[in-house]
Amino acid sequence: MTQNKSKRGGKKGNQNARKHGFYSTTLSPTETCRFRNIIDVEGLDPQIALLRVKLQSSLQYDPGNRRVLREASTLLATWYAAEYRLDRTDRNYLKTVIENILETSFIHHSLAPTGSRT
């Protein structure tokens, strides 16, 4: 008697990432406009554009939220690893570098005078 193993990952229609993860909140009208402009004008991949919009929003509304940094760096490293077929070591190194860059940006942004923040 053989048992069929279920496939990894969420089942069809699973909304867990939408409810609890990095993509959990919807974009505001302003963020949606920013997202579309990034894709249309700059030609960035939609996943990267969404990360950018979410990070900008986090910087503006919740600059102390380190969870966003960790999740964004993980998502970005995973995307690049798949795009450029990086091995696990390179992906982990890339994640660390991205996280450090984002952390530096958050620190720089939080120290900047209020009028100079974007």
N, C-alpha and C positions, 0 to 999 in steps of 0.2 A: 504494500500500500504506500503510495507516494503522496506527500503533502505539497501543495502548491504554495510557495512562498509569495507573499505579497510584495509588490514593487516598493522600493524606497520612496520616501517623500510623501507629501500630502495627496490625498485622493482628489479626484476631479471635483471641482467646485469648492474645495477647502479654502476658507477665508482667514485662516489663522494669521498669516503674515500681514494681512490687511488690518486685522484687529489689534495685533500686539507688536508688530515689528516696526522697522524703520519707515515703512510706507503706510503706517497705520492711519495717519490723519490725511484728510483730503487737502488739496491745494486751495488756497484762497483765490479769488479772482485775480488779484495782483500777481500771485505766484504762478498762476496758470498763464498769464500774459508773459511773465518773465520766461517761463518754461518754453512756450511756443517761440518766443524771440530767439532764445538760445539755439533751438533746433533749426529754425528757418534762416536766421542771419549768420550764425556761427557754424552751422552744419554739424554740431556735436551729436553723438549717439544719444537717443532719448534717455537711456539709463544714466549716463553721465550727466546729462542736463538736469535730470530729476535730483540726483545727488547734490549737484551744485545749488539748485534752488532750495532744497531742504537744509543744506548747510548754511546758506545765507539767512534763511528764516531763523534757524537756531541761533546764529550769531546775534541776530537782531532781538529776538524775543526771549531767549533762554541761554545766554552766553555761558553759564556754568554747567550746562548739560554735557557731561563727558560721555554718557552712553551714546549720544549721537555721533561723537567722534569715533568711538570704537566700532559702531555699526557701519558708519560710512567708510572707514578705512578697510574693514573686512569686505564690504560689498565691492569697493573699488579694486582691491587686490584680487578678489575672486574674478571680477570681470576681466581685468588685464591678464590674469593667469590663464583664463580660458581663451582669450583673444590671441595671446602670444605663446600659448602652450608652455607655461612656466611649470617647473617642478615644485614640489612642496617646499623645499628649502628656499628657493627664489621667491615663491609666493609669500612665505612668512617674513622674509627679509623686506619685501616690498610693502607688506602690511605695516611693519614697524616703521619704515621710512615715511609712509603716508600718514600714519598716526602722529608721528613726531612733527611733521609739517603742519598738519591740522591743529595740533596742540599749540604750536608756535603762533599760528594765525589767530587762534582763540585768545591766547594771552596778549598778543599785540593788539587785537581788537578791544579787549576789555580794558587795556591801559590807555587807549586813545581817547582824546577829549570827545565828549558827546557830539559835538558838531561835525567832527571829521569821520564818523562812522558811516559805512555804506550799507 
